[in-house]
Amino acid sequence: MYTILAQAMPNQTIMTVLLYVGIIGVFWFFMIRPQQKKRKDQQSFIENLKNGDAVSTIGGVHGRIVSVDELTVTLEVDRGVKMVFDKTAISREVTAKVPEKAV
């Protein structure tokens, strides 16, 4: 009886290891990899900020970039109103859409 159990154990162990490797692979492919790509894209966006870009902050403030320093960005949110933000506070670029006239 022990010989039958001893012969069955290596196959069961291999299947268990393959199952765990598969679970880790799926977890990495669907959870970790997209987050890394998103973080890389955001870092590239922050590094390529330039004067005149219309952006939005993580707090929802919209404005146009007036100046870009090493760690900060100055936004003009209204005529003559300038605010200084940390570069990491810039969330996304905002493109102004002109509404189409109804015909």
A tleap script that builds the chain and sets N, CA, C and O, in Angstrom:
source leaprc.protein.ff14SB
mol = sequence {
  NMET TYR THR ILE LEU ALA GLN ALA MET PRO
  ASN GLN THR ILE MET THR VAL LEU LEU TYR
  VAL GLY ILE ILE GLY VAL PHE TRP PHE PHE
  MET ILE ARG PRO GLN GLN LYS LYS ARG LYS
  ASP GLN GLN SER PHE ILE GLU ASN LEU LYS
  ASN GLY ASP ALA VAL SER THR ILE GLY GLY
  VAL HIE GLY ARG ILE VAL SER VAL ASP GLU
  LEU THR VAL THR LEU GLU VAL ASP ARG GLY
  VAL LYS MET VAL PHE ASP LYS THR ALA ILE
  SER ARG GLU VAL THR ALA LYS VAL PRO GLU
  LYS ALA CVAL
}
set mol.1.N position { 0.815 -1.185 0.000 }
set mol.1.CA position { 0.000 0.000 0.000 }
set mol.1.C position { 0.866 1.259 0.000 }
set mol.1.O position { 0.555 2.233 -0.686 }
set mol.2.N position { 1.936 1.235 0.760 }
set mol.2.CA position { 2.808 2.400 0.809 }
set mol.2.C position { 3.499 2.649 -0.529 }
set mol.2.O position { 3.796 3.794 -0.870 }
set mol.3.N position { 3.751 1.605 -1.274 }
set mol.3.CA position { 4.384 1.786 -2.575 }
set mol.3.C position { 3.453 2.471 -3.556 }
set mol.3.O position { 3.903 3.242 -4.404 }
set mol.4.N position { 2.179 2.205 -3.454 }
set mol.4.CA position { 1.204 2.873 -4.329 }
set mol.4.C position { 1.128 4.354 -3.975 }
set mol.4.O position { 1.095 5.193 -4.875 }
set mol.5.N position { 1.099 4.693 -2.701 }
set mol.5.CA position { 1.079 6.102 -2.283 }
set mol.5.C position { 2.367 6.804 -2.651 }
set mol.5.O position { 2.336 7.967 -3.054 }
set mol.6.N position { 3.477 6.145 -2.527 }
set mol.6.CA position { 4.765 6.747 -2.861 }
set mol.6.C position { 4.860 7.031 -4.352 }
set mol.6.O position { 5.464 8.026 -4.755 }
set mol.7.N position { 4.274 6.174 -5.171 }
set mol.7.CA position { 4.298 6.388 -6.609 }
set mol.7.C position { 3.347 7.521 -7.021 }
set mol.7.O position { 3.616 8.207 -8.007 }
set mol.8.N position { 2.281 7.726 -6.317 }
set mol.8.CA position { 1.299 8.757 -6.656 }
set mol.8.C position { 1.729 10.150 -6.208 }
set mol.8.O position { 1.307 11.138 -6.808 }
set mol.9.N position { 2.540 10.252 -5.191 }
set mol.9.CA position { 2.926 11.549 -4.624 }
set mol.9.C position { 3.693 12.452 -5.586 }
set mol.9.O position { 3.368 13.638 -5.639 }
set mol.10.N position { 4.675 11.997 -6.343 }
set mol.10.CA position { 5.391 12.913 -7.232 }
set mol.10.C position { 4.480 13.558 -8.276 }
set mol.10.O position { 4.633 14.746 -8.563 }
set mol.11.N position { 3.556 12.823 -8.841 }
set mol.11.CA position { 2.638 13.408 -9.824 }
set mol.11.C position { 1.736 14.455 -9.193 }
set mol.11.O position { 1.464 15.491 -9.800 }
set mol.12.N position { 1.276 14.195 -7.990 }
set mol.12.CA position { 0.415 15.145 -7.301 }
set mol.12.C position { 1.210 16.402 -6.952 }
set mol.12.O position { 0.687 17.510 -7.067 }
set mol.13.N position { 2.443 16.250 -6.537 }
set mol.13.CA position { 3.283 17.396 -6.193 }
set mol.13.C position { 3.554 18.246 -7.425 }
set mol.13.O position { 3.502 19.474 -7.356 }
set mol.14.N position { 3.842 17.607 -8.541 }
set mol.14.CA position { 4.103 18.341 -9.778 }
set mol.14.C position { 2.851 19.111 -10.204 }
set mol.14.O position { 2.948 20.267 -10.618 }
set mol.15.N position { 1.705 18.496 -10.109 }
set mol.15.CA position { 0.459 19.169 -10.486 }
set mol.15.C position { 0.162 20.355 -9.564 }
set mol.15.O position { -0.315 21.396 -10.018 }
set mol.16.N position { 0.442 20.193 -8.283 }
set mol.16.CA position { 0.221 21.287 -7.336 }
set mol.16.C position { 1.152 22.460 -7.647 }
set mol.16.O position { 0.728 23.615 -7.631 }
set mol.17.N position { 2.403 22.164 -7.925 }
set mol.17.CA position { 3.362 23.219 -8.265 }
set mol.17.C position { 2.940 23.910 -9.559 }
set mol.17.O position { 2.986 25.137 -9.644 }
set mol.18.N position { 2.531 23.142 -10.563 }
set mol.18.CA position { 2.070 23.737 -11.818 }
set mol.18.C position { 0.832 24.603 -11.608 }
set mol.18.O position { 0.696 25.648 -12.246 }
set mol.19.N position { -0.058 24.190 -10.736 }
set mol.19.CA position { -1.243 24.984 -10.432 }
set mol.19.C position { -0.863 26.328 -9.812 }
set mol.19.O position { -1.389 27.369 -10.204 }
set mol.20.N position { 0.054 26.301 -8.843 }
set mol.20.CA position { 0.490 27.548 -8.213 }
set mol.20.C position { 1.228 28.455 -9.196 }
set mol.20.O position { 1.039 29.671 -9.179 }
set mol.21.N position { 2.056 27.878 -10.040 }
set mol.21.CA position { 2.758 28.670 -11.059 }
set mol.21.C position { 1.746 29.298 -12.011 }
set mol.21.O position { 1.897 30.458 -12.393 }
set mol.22.N position { 0.725 28.554 -12.394 }
set mol.22.CA position { -0.316 29.091 -13.266 }
set mol.22.C position { -1.082 30.231 -12.615 }
set mol.22.O position { -1.363 31.241 -13.261 }
set mol.23.N position { -1.421 30.077 -11.345 }
set mol.23.CA position { -2.147 31.130 -10.623 }
set mol.23.C position { -1.291 32.390 -10.534 }
set mol.23.O position { -1.790 33.491 -10.764 }
set mol.24.N position { -0.023 32.242 -10.206 }
set mol.24.CA position { 0.879 33.392 -10.117 }
set mol.24.C position { 1.032 34.041 -11.488 }
set mol.24.O position { 1.060 35.268 -11.586 }
set mol.25.N position { 1.132 33.240 -12.550 }
set mol.25.CA position { 1.249 33.785 -13.904 }
set mol.25.C position { 0.027 34.595 -14.309 }
set mol.25.O position { 0.158 35.683 -14.871 }
set mol.26.N position { -1.138 34.080 -14.031 }
set mol.26.CA position { -2.380 34.802 -14.362 }
set mol.26.C position { -2.483 36.084 -13.533 }
set mol.26.O position { -2.865 37.133 -14.053 }
set mol.27.N position { -2.146 36.000 -12.259 }
set mol.27.CA position { -2.174 37.177 -11.391 }
set mol.27.C position { -1.232 38.256 -11.923 }
set mol.27.O position { -1.597 39.431 -11.974 }
set mol.28.N position { -0.026 37.860 -12.316 }
set mol.28.CA position { 0.938 38.839 -12.836 }
set mol.28.C position { 0.430 39.436 -14.143 }
set mol.28.O position { 0.501 40.649 -14.338 }
set mol.29.N position { -0.080 38.594 -15.037 }
set mol.29.CA position { -0.487 39.059 -16.356 }
set mol.29.C position { -1.670 40.019 -16.307 }
set mol.29.O position { -1.715 40.982 -17.073 }
set mol.30.N position { -2.627 39.769 -15.418 }
set mol.30.CA position { -3.837 40.595 -15.377 }
set mol.30.C position { -3.817 41.699 -14.332 }
set mol.30.O position { -4.619 42.627 -14.428 }
set mol.31.N position { -2.934 41.642 -13.335 }
set mol.31.CA position { -2.953 42.643 -12.264 }
set mol.31.C position { -1.673 43.480 -12.221 }
set mol.31.O position { -1.744 44.709 -12.247 }
set mol.32.N position { -0.542 42.854 -12.158 }
set mol.32.CA position { 0.713 43.577 -11.950 }
set mol.32.C position { 1.193 44.249 -13.232 }
set mol.32.O position { 1.585 45.415 -13.204 }
set mol.33.N position { 1.171 43.540 -14.344 }
set mol.33.CA position { 1.671 44.080 -15.605 }
set mol.33.C position { 0.924 45.339 -16.051 }
set mol.33.O position { 1.580 46.308 -16.436 }
set mol.34.N position { -0.419 45.378 -16.020 }
set mol.34.CA position { -1.109 46.617 -16.412 }
set mol.34.C position { -0.786 47.799 -15.491 }
set mol.34.O position { -0.688 48.935 -15.955 }
set mol.35.N position { -0.620 47.539 -14.189 }
set mol.35.CA position { -0.270 48.620 -13.272 }
set mol.35.C position { 1.114 49.172 -13.583 }
set mol.35.O position { 1.320 50.385 -13.538 }
set mol.36.N position { 2.064 48.297 -13.898 }
set mol.36.CA position { 3.407 48.754 -14.248 }
set mol.36.C position { 3.376 49.590 -15.517 }
set mol.36.O position { 4.069 50.603 -15.605 }
set mol.37.N position { 2.584 49.181 -16.498 }
set mol.37.CA position { 2.469 49.929 -17.748 }
set mol.37.C position { 1.837 51.296 -17.501 }
set mol.37.O position { 2.285 52.300 -18.054 }
set mol.38.N position { 0.805 51.332 -16.677 }
set mol.38.CA position { 0.137 52.597 -16.367 }
set mol.38.C position { 1.091 53.549 -15.647 }
set mol.38.O position { 1.135 54.739 -15.960 }
set mol.39.N position { 1.857 53.029 -14.682 }
set mol.39.CA position { 2.817 53.850 -13.950 }
set mol.39.C position { 3.907 54.378 -14.879 }
set mol.39.O position { 4.326 55.528 -14.750 }
set mol.40.N position { 4.365 53.554 -15.806 }
set mol.40.CA position { 5.391 53.965 -16.762 }
set mol.40.C position { 4.866 55.059 -17.689 }
set mol.40.O position { 5.575 56.027 -17.966 }
set mol.41.N position { 3.624 54.914 -18.170 }
set mol.41.CA position { 3.014 55.932 -19.030 }
set mol.41.C position { 2.835 57.256 -18.287 }
set mol.41.O position { 3.079 58.319 -18.859 }
set mol.42.N position { 2.415 57.209 -17.025 }
set mol.42.CA position { 2.226 58.422 -16.222 }
set mol.42.C position { 3.567 59.117 -15.991 }
set mol.42.O position { 3.655 60.341 -16.080 }
set mol.43.N position { 4.610 58.340 -15.696 }
set mol.43.CA position { 5.943 58.919 -15.476 }
set mol.43.C position { 6.446 59.587 -16.757 }
set mol.43.O position { 7.028 60.670 -16.702 }
set mol.44.N position { 6.228 58.958 -17.890 }
set mol.44.CA position { 6.630 59.535 -19.174 }
set mol.44.C position { 5.854 60.828 -19.441 }
set mol.44.O position { 6.424 61.804 -19.930 }
set mol.45.N position { 4.560 60.838 -19.124 }
set mol.45.CA position { 3.737 62.034 -19.299 }
set mol.45.C position { 4.267 63.192 -18.446 }
set mol.45.O position { 4.376 64.320 -18.927 }
set mol.46.N position { 4.591 62.913 -17.192 }
set mol.46.CA position { 5.083 63.951 -16.287 }
set mol.46.C position { 6.426 64.498 -16.756 }
set mol.46.O position { 6.672 65.700 -16.658 }
set mol.47.N position { 7.290 63.636 -17.259 }
set mol.47.CA position { 8.603 64.077 -17.726 }
set mol.47.C position { 8.501 64.931 -18.981 }
set mol.47.O position { 9.387 65.746 -19.236 }
set mol.48.N position { 7.446 64.767 -19.768 }
set mol.48.CA position { 7.312 65.484 -21.035 }
set mol.48.C position { 6.359 66.670 -20.964 }
set mol.48.O position { 5.883 67.127 -22.003 }
set mol.49.N position { 6.066 67.181 -19.772 }
set mol.49.CA position { 5.221 68.371 -19.655 }
set mol.49.C position { 5.955 69.569 -20.233 }
set mol.49.O position { 7.166 69.715 -20.061 }
set mol.50.N position { 5.205 70.430 -20.925 }
set mol.50.CA position { 5.818 71.630 -21.507 }
set mol.50.C position { 4.857 72.809 -21.391 }
set mol.50.O position { 3.662 72.639 -21.148 }
set mol.51.N position { 5.400 73.994 -21.569 }
set mol.51.CA position { 4.591 75.210 -21.476 }
set mol.51.C position { 3.472 75.185 -22.516 }
set mol.51.O position { 3.668 74.761 -23.655 }
set mol.52.N position { 2.298 75.647 -22.096 }
set mol.52.CA position { 1.156 75.737 -22.993 }
set mol.52.C position { 0.228 74.541 -22.959 }
set mol.52.O position { -0.868 74.604 -23.516 }
set mol.53.N position { 0.633 73.451 -22.322 }
set mol.53.CA position { -0.242 72.275 -22.232 }
set mol.53.C position { -1.406 72.564 -21.293 }
set mol.53.O position { -1.223 73.160 -20.232 }
set mol.54.N position { -2.598 72.140 -21.685 }
set mol.54.CA position { -3.770 72.235 -20.820 }
set mol.54.C position { -3.856 70.928 -20.043 }
set mol.54.O position { -3.954 69.851 -20.631 }
set mol.55.N position { -3.819 71.030 -18.707 }
set mol.55.CA position { -3.772 69.834 -17.867 }
set mol.55.C position { -4.800 69.918 -16.746 }
set mol.55.O position { -5.388 70.968 -16.488 }
set mol.56.N position { -4.994 68.787 -16.094 }
set mol.56.CA position { -5.858 68.694 -14.926 }
set mol.56.C position { -5.041 68.064 -13.802 }
set mol.56.O position { -4.218 67.181 -14.044 }
set mol.57.N position { -5.270 68.521 -12.576 }
set mol.57.CA position { -4.551 67.963 -11.437 }
set mol.57.C position { -5.364 66.832 -10.815 }
set mol.57.O position { -6.516 66.610 -11.185 }
set mol.58.N position { -4.758 66.125 -9.874 }
set mol.58.CA position { -5.472 65.052 -9.201 }
set mol.58.C position { -6.597 65.605 -8.337 }
set mol.58.O position { -7.514 64.869 -7.971 }
set mol.59.N position { -6.541 66.886 -8.008 }
set mol.59.CA position { -7.600 67.523 -7.230 }
set mol.59.C position { -8.712 68.101 -8.089 }
set mol.59.O position { -9.708 68.596 -7.561 }
set mol.60.N position { -8.554 68.043 -9.417 }
set mol.60.CA position { -9.596 68.518 -10.314 }
set mol.60.C position { -9.412 69.942 -10.801 }
set mol.60.O position { -10.310 70.481 -11.449 }
set mol.61.N position { -8.277 70.574 -10.511 }
set mol.61.CA position { -8.016 71.936 -10.973 }
set mol.61.C position { -7.536 71.873 -12.416 }
set mol.61.O position { -6.601 71.139 -12.735 }
set mol.62.N position { -8.182 72.646 -13.289 }
set mol.62.CA position { -7.805 72.698 -14.702 }
set mol.62.C position { -7.047 73.988 -14.948 }
set mol.62.O position { -7.384 75.032 -14.390 }
set mol.63.N position { -6.027 73.916 -15.782 }
set mol.63.CA position { -5.266 75.111 -16.108 }
set mol.63.C position { -4.292 74.846 -17.232 }
set mol.63.O position { -4.161 73.726 -17.727 }
set mol.64.N position { -3.609 75.918 -17.621 }
set mol.64.CA position { -2.613 75.845 -18.687 }
set mol.64.C position { -1.237 76.046 -18.049 }
set mol.64.O position { -1.065 76.918 -17.199 }
set mol.65.N position { -0.263 75.239 -18.461 }
set mol.65.CA position { 1.076 75.314 -17.879 }
set mol.65.C position { 1.770 76.584 -18.333 }
set mol.65.O position { 1.865 76.867 -19.527 }
set mol.66.N position { 2.263 77.358 -17.343 }
set mol.66.CA position { 2.997 78.584 -17.612 }
set mol.66.C position { 4.493 78.313 -17.544 }
set mol.66.O position { 5.253 78.795 -18.384 }
set mol.67.N position { 4.920 77.539 -16.539 }
set mol.67.CA position { 6.340 77.200 -16.430 }
set mol.67.C position { 6.492 75.827 -15.791 }
set mol.67.O position { 5.661 75.383 -14.999 }
set mol.68.N position { 7.588 75.173 -16.167 }
set mol.68.CA position { 7.894 73.846 -15.648 }
set mol.68.C position { 9.281 73.902 -15.032 }
set mol.68.O position { 10.256 74.260 -15.693 }
set mol.69.N position { 9.356 73.541 -13.748 }
set mol.69.CA position { 10.643 73.455 -13.061 }
set mol.69.C position { 10.989 71.984 -12.868 }
set mol.69.O position { 10.313 71.097 -13.389 }
set mol.70.N position { 12.058 71.743 -12.108 }
set mol.70.CA position { 12.483 70.362 -11.895 }
set mol.70.C position { 11.426 69.549 -11.140 }
set mol.70.O position { 11.144 68.407 -11.500 }
set mol.71.N position { 10.843 70.144 -10.091 }
set mol.71.CA position { 9.873 69.421 -9.265 }
set mol.71.C position { 8.479 70.018 -9.282 }
set mol.71.O position { 7.530 69.369 -8.842 }
set mol.72.N position { 8.329 71.245 -9.782 }
set mol.72.CA position { 7.033 71.925 -9.726 }
set mol.72.C position { 6.573 72.380 -11.107 }
set mol.72.O position { 7.355 72.473 -12.053 }
set mol.73.N position { 5.274 72.659 -11.183 }
set mol.73.CA position { 4.639 73.173 -12.392 }
set mol.73.C position { 3.774 74.352 -11.974 }
set mol.73.O position { 3.041 74.264 -10.989 }
set mol.74.N position { 3.852 75.455 -12.714 }
set mol.74.CA position { 3.000 76.619 -12.449 }
set mol.74.C position { 1.882 76.620 -13.478 }
set mol.74.O position { 2.122 76.636 -14.686 }
set mol.75.N position { 0.638 76.602 -12.966 }
set mol.75.CA position { -0.540 76.608 -13.836 }
set mol.75.C position { -1.234 77.956 -13.766 }
set mol.75.O position { -1.329 78.560 -12.698 }
set mol.76.N position { -1.718 78.426 -14.907 }
set mol.76.CA position { -2.570 79.608 -14.934 }
set mol.76.C position { -3.995 79.084 -15.019 }
set mol.76.O position { -4.407 78.525 -16.036 }
set mol.77.N position { -4.748 79.275 -13.927 }
set mol.77.CA position { -6.103 78.744 -13.870 }
set mol.77.C position { -7.142 79.758 -14.330 }
set mol.77.O position { -8.260 79.385 -14.685 }
set mol.78.N position { -6.778 81.037 -14.326 }
set mol.78.CA position { -7.622 82.113 -14.827 }
set mol.78.C position { -6.682 83.254 -15.198 }
set mol.78.O position { -5.492 83.197 -14.886 }
set mol.79.N position { -7.182 84.258 -15.840 }
set mol.79.CA position { -6.315 85.380 -16.210 }
set mol.79.C position { -5.667 85.986 -14.969 }
set mol.79.O position { -6.348 86.500 -14.082 }
set mol.80.N position { -4.353 85.916 -14.927 }
set mol.80.CA position { -3.606 86.508 -13.817 }
set mol.80.C position { -3.567 85.655 -12.559 }
set mol.80.O position { -2.920 86.050 -11.589 }
set mol.81.N position { -4.222 84.520 -12.531 }
set mol.81.CA position { -4.231 83.650 -11.349 }
set mol.81.C position { -3.334 82.446 -11.642 }
set mol.81.O position { -3.653 81.594 -12.471 }
set mol.82.N position { -2.201 82.406 -10.933 }
set mol.82.CA position { -1.247 81.325 -11.141 }
set mol.82.C position { -1.108 80.522 -9.857 }
set mol.82.O position { -1.059 81.078 -8.760 }
set mol.83.N position { -1.045 79.211 -10.013 }
set mol.83.CA position { -0.891 78.319 -8.863 }
set mol.83.C position { 0.281 77.376 -9.134 }
set mol.83.O position { 0.497 76.940 -10.264 }
set mol.84.N position { 1.026 77.074 -8.084 }
set mol.84.CA position { 2.175 76.178 -8.203 }
set mol.84.C position { 1.788 74.810 -7.653 }
set mol.84.O position { 1.257 74.702 -6.548 }
set mol.85.N position { 2.060 73.766 -8.436 }
set mol.85.CA position { 1.756 72.392 -8.052 }
set mol.85.C position { 3.008 71.545 -8.182 }
set mol.85.O position { 3.913 71.851 -8.958 }
set mol.86.N position { 3.037 70.485 -7.411 }
set mol.86.CA position { 4.071 69.476 -7.560 }
set mol.86.C position { 3.818 68.744 -8.877 }
set mol.86.O position { 2.666 68.560 -9.269 }
set mol.87.N position { 4.879 68.328 -9.561 }
set mol.87.CA position { 4.698 67.645 -10.842 }
set mol.87.C position { 3.858 66.376 -10.706 }
set mol.87.O position { 3.099 66.025 -11.609 }
set mol.88.N position { 3.999 65.704 -9.588 }
set mol.88.CA position { 3.251 64.460 -9.407 }
set mol.88.C position { 1.756 64.704 -9.222 }
set mol.88.O position { 0.972 63.756 -9.274 }
set mol.89.N position { 1.344 65.949 -9.007 }
set mol.89.CA position { -0.070 66.274 -8.842 }
set mol.89.C position { -0.778 66.437 -10.181 }
set mol.89.O position { -2.004 66.536 -10.222 }
set mol.90.N position { -0.021 66.467 -11.280 }
set mol.90.CA position { -0.639 66.589 -12.594 }
set mol.90.C position { -1.161 65.213 -12.996 }
set mol.90.O position { -0.408 64.241 -13.051 }
set mol.91.N position { -2.446 65.147 -13.273 }
set mol.91.CA position { -3.098 63.868 -13.539 }
set mol.91.C position { -3.136 63.526 -15.022 }
set mol.91.O position { -2.730 62.435 -15.421 }
set mol.92.N position { -3.622 64.451 -15.834 }
set mol.92.CA position { -3.795 64.150 -17.250 }
set mol.92.C position { -3.827 65.418 -18.067 }
set mol.92.O position { -3.973 66.519 -17.537 }
set mol.93.N position { -3.688 65.243 -19.373 }
set mol.93.CA position { -3.780 66.366 -20.298 }
set mol.93.C position { -5.235 66.541 -20.695 }
set mol.93.O position { -5.949 65.564 -20.919 }
set mol.94.N position { -5.670 67.794 -20.780 }
set mol.94.CA position { -7.056 68.088 -21.121 }
set mol.94.C position { -7.064 68.746 -22.492 }
set mol.94.O position { -6.394 69.755 -22.712 }
set mol.95.N position { -7.808 68.182 -23.390 }
set mol.95.CA position { -7.946 68.788 -24.708 }
set mol.95.C position { -9.301 69.476 -24.754 }
set mol.95.O position { -10.326 68.879 -24.424 }
set mol.96.N position { -9.292 70.728 -25.164 }
set mol.96.CA position { -10.537 71.492 -25.223 }
set mol.96.C position { -11.320 71.068 -26.452 }
set mol.96.O position { -10.831 71.172 -27.577 }
set mol.97.N position { -12.535 70.590 -26.233 }
set mol.97.CA position { -13.390 70.179 -27.329 }
set mol.97.C position { -14.373 71.298 -27.633 }
set mol.97.O position { -15.062 71.799 -26.744 }
set mol.98.N position { -14.426 71.677 -28.895 }
set mol.98.CA position { -15.356 72.697 -29.320 }
set mol.98.C position { -16.671 72.017 -29.687 }
set mol.98.O position { -16.688 71.136 -30.547 }
set mol.99.N position { -17.787 72.417 -29.042 }
set mol.99.CA position { -19.048 71.766 -29.363 }
set mol.99.C position { -19.475 72.105 -30.791 }
set mol.99.O position { -19.330 73.237 -31.254 }
set mol.100.N position { -20.002 71.095 -31.469 }
set mol.100.CA position { -20.474 71.314 -32.831 }
set mol.100.C position { -21.797 72.068 -32.805 }
set mol.100.O position { -22.637 71.842 -31.934 }
set mol.101.N position { -21.971 72.961 -33.766 }
set mol.101.CA position { -23.214 73.722 -33.858 }
set mol.101.C position { -24.319 72.825 -34.401 }
set mol.101.O position { -24.110 72.038 -35.324 }
set mol.102.N position { -25.499 72.966 -33.803 }
set mol.102.CA position { -26.643 72.186 -34.260 }
set mol.102.C position { -27.125 72.722 -35.610 }
set mol.102.O position { -27.246 73.931 -35.806 }
set mol.103.N position { -27.388 71.832 -36.501 }
set mol.103.CA position { -27.827 72.240 -37.840 }
set mol.103.C position { -29.324 72.225 -37.926 }
set mol.103.O position { -29.886 72.539 -38.975 }
savepdb mol mol.pdb
quit
